[in-house]
Amino acid sequence: MAHPVAPYKKTPAVARGDQVDIVNTNHGCQSTTTTDECSDDVFVNGIGIHRQGDNNTIHLVSYGICVPHQTPITIGSITVFANSMGVARVGDYYTGGENVSCNDTDDDNNQDNNSNNSNGSHDVFAGPINSCYSL
């Protein structure tokens, strides 16, 4: 069962690395990729937390032809940090215009085992609000 974003949910879900959470590329050739780099000692749901400066997974972008590239999270939370870096959240942007997907496609099984791509932690959140959760 999908978990829609509830109207009261104003704080974005924390993003996890290790190719767990979905990233919208917002450019041609490949519409989605995943989070990649993460902390090796701060975990959310047993997976390393994705932080400001961590890259997404290599994906294709169009420069007349499709070429591989990857980019880091531009800015994460300004109030919650892991390893002295702002934690990445659903809705935060990468330098190439990509963003951690705001779409909630998780079902109960995926949230429990964290083995399939999802959109942020189902139970860990970090403020302040961003583009996914506006007032």
N, C-alpha and C positions, 0 to 999 in steps of 0.2 A: 504494500500500500504506500503510495507517495505521501510525503509530508509537506503540504503546502506551507508557504511562508505565512505565519499567522500575523494578523494586524498588530498584535502587541509585541511582536518580535522585532525590536529595533537594533539590537546588537548583532553584528555579523558573526557567523560561525568561523572558527579558526580553521585555516587551511593546513593540510598535512602534506609532506613531500613524498618522495619515493614512488612517484607515478600513481598516487592514490586519487587525487582530486582533479576534476575536469577544468581545463582552461579554454576559454573562447579565444581564438586567435584574432578574430575581427579583421582578417585579411584573406586574400585568395589562396588557392592551392589546397589548403587544409584548414577546415573550419574549427577543429578542436585539437588540443594536445592535452598534456597532463602536467601537474606540478612535478618537480624533479628533486632538486637539492633540498636538504633539510638538516636540522640539528642532529648531531649524533649523541646528544645527552639530555635533550628536553623533548618529551614525548606527549602526544595527544592521542588517546585511544590506541596506545602501543606503537604509534608511528611517529617518526621525527617531525617536529613542527616546521612548517615552511615560514621563512623570515625575509625581511627586507634584504635585498641583495642575492637571494637564492634564485637560481635559474629555473625556468620551465623546461620541459623535455624538448629536445631538438625536433623541429617541425618545419614544414615548407612555407615559404613566403614568395610572393611573385615580384620579381624585378625584371619583368618582361618574360622571364622563364622562372620556373619554380626552383628555388634554391633553399638548402637547409640553413636554419639559424635557430638560436635560442636567446632569450633575454631574461634579465633579473627583475624581480619585484621592485618597482620604483620607490614606493613608500608603503610601509605597513602601518600597524597601529601606532599612534603617537602616545599612547598611555600604557600599553602592555608590551613587554619586551622578553625575548629569550636570547641568551648569549649576547646581551647588549644591543640587539637588533629588534626593530619593531616586528611583531608577529604578523604574518600575512593572513588575511581574512577573505572570505567570499566577497567578491566585488572589487578587491584591490587590483591595481593595474601594474603591468610590466612595462619596461621602456619601449617595447615595440608596439604598444597599443593593445596587447592581449590583456585579459582579466580573468581572475579565478571566477568560474561560472556562478551566476546567481540562481540558475535554474536548479530546482530541487528534484532530482530524479531517483533519489534513494528509495529503497523499500526496506522493510524491517530486517530482512535477511542480510542485505548488504551492509546495513548499519552495524549489525551485530558482529559480522566477521571481518569487515573492512577489507575484503579481498577484491571487491569490484570498484570501479571508478565511481566517485560520488562527488558531492559538492560541499565540502567542509565537514567538520565534526558535527555530529547530531546532538552533542551535549556539552561542548566547550565553546564559549563565545568570548570575543574581545572587542571593546569599544575603541574609539567612538563610532557612531553610525557612519556609513559610507554610501556609495551610489546604489547599493542593493536595498538598503533600508532607510528610505528618507522619511522625514516626519510627515 
